[in-house]
Amino acid sequence: MLTRAGKSLLFAVSVVLCELMAGFFFAYSLSVVPALETLSASEYVTVLQEINA
């Protein structure tokens, strides 16, 4: 069983990790998505396949 301090620490770590993930997706949407909008459909598919590889 977790103590009160352990639960507080777990909660704090969870909040920080969620904030980091949100920041990563926000930065991605500000930097990568606008660049992808300038590509043609075939270039877009190629780039996304490379990103996901």
Stockholm file with secondary structure:
# STOCKHOLM 1.0

chainA/1-53         MLTRAGKSLLFAVSVVLCELMAGFFFAYSLSVVPALETLSASEYVTVLQEINA
#=GR chainA/1-53 SS CCCHHHHHHHHHHHHHHHHHHHHHHHHHHHHHHHHHTTSCHHHHHHHHHHHHC
#=GC SS_cons        CCCHHHHHHHHHHHHHHHHHHHHHHHHHHHHHHHHHTTSCHHHHHHHHHHHHC
//
